[in-house]
């Protein structure tokens, strides 16, 4: 294969392609937020994202990482146990 610029590289040049992949919806692509390039791991198609799509992907990744960090903290030794939380925040009895 001759050297091609990234713009000239078409999905047929990337590698394996199967007839079943003609129906691929490319719904879960790998996204490089630095270059703006998306790549479907199933059918091997590549495409460029718009600025809006990159912004949406950055927001998605930020929210995902917040969830991962919260889960890791909850499973770590630093997270308070339910009993520690109850002692720290006791319920106020109603008179």
KOLVEXVEX-156392 format. One line per 5 residues: number of its first residue (from 0); their letters; for each residue z, x, y of N, C-alpha, C. Coordinates in Angstrom, 2 decimals, decimal comma, padded with zeros to 5 digits. Each point is the difference from the previous one (the first is absolute). Example, Ala and Ser with C-alpha at 12.3 -4.5 7.8 and 13.67 -1.06 7.14 Angstrom:
<rs>
0	as	007,80:013,19:-005,69:000,00:-000,89:001,19:000,00:000,90:001,20 ~ -000,72:-000,35:001,05:000,06:000,82:001,19:000,73:-000,77:001,09
</rs>
This chain:
<rs>
0	xxxxx	000,00:000,85:-001,17:000,00:-000,85:001,17:000,00:000,89:001,23 ~ -000,84:-000,31:000,92:-000,07:000,78:001,23:001,14:-000,37:000,91 ~ 000,31:000,89:000,92:001,06:-000,27:000,97:-000,41:-001,14:000,91 ~ 000,87:-000,96:000,15:-000,24:-001,12:000,90:001,19:-000,13:000,93 ~ -000,26:-000,48:001,20:001,12:-000,27:000,90:000,74:-001,21:-000,54
5	xxxxx	001,22:-000,20:000,47:000,79:-001,13:-000,47:-000,70:-001,32:000,30 ~ -000,72:-000,08:001,10:-000,69:-001,23:000,35:-001,15:-000,30:-000,95 ~ -000,63:001,04:-000,56:-001,15:-000,18:-000,88:000,42:-000,24:-001,46 ~ 001,25:000,24:-000,32:000,47:-000,13:-001,37:000,12:-001,48:-000,36 ~ -000,75:-000,45:-000,97:000,04:-001,38:-000,42:000,77:-000,11:-001,30
10	xxxxx	000,46:-001,21:-000,32:000,85:-000,17:-001,16:-000,66:000,42:-001,30 ~ -001,33:-000,07:-000,12:-000,66:000,45:-001,23:000,19:001,50:-000,20 ~ 000,15:000,74:001,08:000,13:001,46:-000,09:001,40:000,43:-000,40 ~ 000,95:-000,89:000,05:001,39:000,38:-000,23:000,29:000,18:-001,48 ~ -000,66:-000,73:-000,86:000,27:000,19:-001,41:-000,27:-001,24:-000,82
15	xxxxx	000,86:-000,26:-000,94:-000,15:-001,05:-000,99:-000,20:-001,37:000,65 ~ -000,95:-000,76:-000,54:-000,21:-001,37:000,46:-000,39:-000,83:-001,21 ~ 000,63:-001,14:-000,17:-000,26:-000,88:-001,14:-000,48:-001,35:000,52 ~ -000,82:-000,68:-000,78:-000,52:-001,31:000,42:001,12:-001,00:000,26 ~ 001,11:000,11:-000,76:001,13:-000,90:000,23:000,57:000,16:001,39
20	xxxxx	-000,19:001,16:000,60:000,55:000,27:001,32:-000,79:-000,65:001,13 ~ -001,16:-000,61:-000,33:-000,76:-000,69:001,03:000,82:-001,13:000,61 ~ 000,91:-000,57:-000,79:000,84:-001,10:000,45:001,32:000,48:000,60 ~ 000,18:001,28:000,16:001,25:000,54:000,53:000,21:-000,50:001,43 ~ 001,21:-000,47:000,27:000,30:-000,48:001,35:000,68:001,07:000,85
25	xxxxx	000,22:001,17:-000,58:000,61:001,13:000,72:001,26:-000,43:000,77 ~ 000,83:-000,81:-000,66:001,14:-000,59:000,68:001,19:000,94:000,18 ~ 000,09:001,07:-000,77:001,13:000,92:000,13:-000,50:001,44:000,13 ~ -000,65:000,30:001,11:-000,55:001,35:000,15:001,08:001,02:000,36 ~ -000,28:001,24:-000,29:000,80:001,10:000,53:-000,49:000,22:001,42
30	xxxxx	000,93:000,17:000,93:-000,38:000,13:001,41:000,57:001,30:000,56 ~ -000,84:000,76:000,65:000,41:001,20:000,72:000,09:-000,38:001,48 ~ 001,23:-000,15:000,50:000,16:-000,45:001,39:-000,36:001,08:001,01 ~ -000,09:001,24:-000,44:-000,38:001,07:000,93:-001,50:000,04:000,25 ~ -000,78:-000,25:-001,06:-001,46:000,04:000,16:-000,61:-001,39:000,17
35	xxxxx	000,74:-001,04:-000,39:-000,53:-001,35:000,09:-000,89:-000,37:-001,15 ~ 000,09:000,74:-001,08:-000,87:-000,24:-001,15:000,76:-000,77:-001,08 ~ -000,68:-000,97:-000,62:000,56:-000,76:-001,11:-000,85:000,28:-001,23 ~ 000,65:-000,03:-001,17:-000,67:000,32:-001,26:000,52:-000,92:-001,09 ~ -000,88:-000,68:-000,70:000,38:-000,89:-001,10:000,08:000,82:-001,29
40	xxxxx	001,15:000,00:-000,62:000,18:000,78:-001,23:-000,73:-000,61:-001,18 ~ -000,35:-001,28:000,10:-000,67:-000,67:-001,12:-001,50:000,25:-000,01 ~ -000,67:-000,26:001,13:-001,46:000,12:000,02:-000,47:001,25:000,75 ~ 000,93:000,74:000,58:-000,29:001,27:000,68:-000,79:-000,15:001,30 ~ 000,02:-001,18:000,59:-000,67:-000,16:001,29:000,87:000,60:001,09
45	xxxxx	-000,62:000,50:001,04:000,70:000,53:001,17:-000,51:-000,71:001,23 ~ 000,89:-000,18:000,96:-000,42:-000,59:001,27:000,98:000,42:001,09 ~ -000,39:-000,22:001,24:000,81:000,37:001,15:000,69:-001,24:000,55 ~ 001,23:000,15:000,41:000,77:-001,10:000,54:-000,14:-000,06:001,52 ~ 000,14:-001,20:000,53:000,01:-000,16:001,46:001,38:000,41:000,53
50	xxxxx	000,11:000,15:001,28:001,29:000,35:000,62:001,05:-001,05:-000,32 ~ -000,40:-001,25:000,02:000,93:-001,10:-000,30:000,48:000,08:-001,46 ~ -000,90:000,29:-000,92:000,37:000,11:-001,41:000,93:001,19:-000,22 ~ -000,23:001,10:000,71:000,88:001,16:-000,12:001,38:-000,35:000,53 ~ 000,08:-000,71:001,12:001,29:-000,43:000,55:000,74:-000,90:-000,98
55	xxxxx	-000,72:-000,92:-000,64:000,62:-000,88:-001,00:000,52:000,81:-001,18 ~ -000,75:000,99:-000,44:000,42:000,84:-001,12:001,24:000,81:000,36 ~ 000,06:000,53:001,22:001,17:000,76:000,45:001,23:-000,91:000,00 ~ -000,15:-001,22:000,49:001,11:-000,96:000,02:000,44:-000,35:-001,42 ~ -000,96:-000,20:-000,89:000,32:-000,29:-001,40:000,78:001,15:-000,63
60	xxxxx	-000,46:001,24:000,23:000,68:001,16:-000,58:001,39:000,18:000,59 ~ 000,17:-000,30:001,30:001,32:000,11:000,63:000,97:-001,00:-000,65 ~ -000,44:-001,26:-000,15:000,85:-001,01:-000,61:000,33:000,34:-001,45 ~ -000,98:000,51:-000,72:000,21:000,39:-001,39:001,04:001,11:-000,10 ~ -000,12:001,01:000,86:000,95:001,12:-000,05:001,41:-000,45:000,39
65	xxxxx	000,12:-000,95:000,92:001,33:-000,54:000,33:000,63:-000,64:-001,22 ~ -000,78:-000,76:-000,76:000,51:-000,63:-001,22:000,40:001,04:-001,04 ~ -000,83:001,02:-000,17:000,31:001,05:-000,97:001,28:000,73:000,39 ~ 000,14:000,34:001,27:001,21:000,70:000,46:001,24:-000,88:-000,16 ~ -000,11:-001,29:000,29:001,14:-000,90:-000,17:000,40:-000,11:-001,47
70	xxxxx	-001,00:-000,05:-000,87:000,29:-000,07:-001,43:000,65:001,30:-000,49 ~ -000,51:001,14:000,46:000,59:001,28:-000,40:001,44:000,10:000,49 ~ 000,26:-000,45:001,22:001,35:000,04:000,54:000,92:-000,92:-000,81 ~ -000,50:-001,18:-000,35:000,81:-000,95:-000,76:000,37:000,55:-001,37 ~ -000,87:000,83:-000,57:000,26:000,57:-001,32:000,74:001,34:000,07
75	xxxxx	000,18:000,52:001,20:000,63:001,31:000,14:001,52:-000,12:-000,03 ~ 000,66:001,14:-000,06:001,47:000,05:000,01:000,56:-000,33:001,37 ~ -000,83:000,04:001,03:000,47:-000,24:001,35:000,09:-001,48:000,34 ~ -000,66:-000,83:-000,76:000,03:-001,44:000,27:001,36:-000,56:-000,41 ~ 000,58:-000,85:000,82:001,29:-000,58:-000,35:-000,13:-000,97:-001,16
80	xxxxx	001,02:-000,03:-000,83:000,03:-000,97:-001,09:000,35:-001,36:000,57 ~ -000,24:-001,07:-000,74:000,36:-001,33:000,51:001,48:-000,11:000,37 ~ 000,87:000,65:-000,77:001,43:-000,04:000,31:000,30:000,72:001,31 ~ -000,65:001,15:000,24:000,17:000,73:001,26:-000,49:-000,83:001,18 ~ -001,12:-000,69:-000,19:-000,53:-000,86:001,06:000,96:-001,14:000,30
85	xxxxx	000,59:-000,57:-001,05:000,93:-001,12:000,18:001,24:000,46:000,77 ~ 000,49:001,20:-000,31:001,16:000,53:000,71:-000,34:000,32:001,46 ~ -001,20:000,49:000,24:-000,40:000,36:001,35:-000,29:-001,23:000,86 ~ -000,47:-001,06:-000,61:-000,35:-001,23:000,72:000,68:-001,20:-000,66 ~ 001,32:-000,09:000,12:000,69:-001,13:-000,66:-000,37:-001,33:000,63
90	xxxxx	-000,04:-001,01:-000,82:-000,28:-001,34:000,50:001,23:-000,50:000,76 ~ -000,28:-000,69:001,06:001,10:-000,58:000,76:000,28:-001,38:-000,58 ~ 001,24:-000,22:-000,33:000,43:-001,29:-000,55:000,04:-001,02:001,12 ~ -000,49:-001,18:-000,27:000,05:-001,07:000,98:001,38:-000,64:-000,06 ~ 000,63:-000,27:001,16:001,35:-000,60:-000,01:000,01:-001,44:-000,43
</rs>
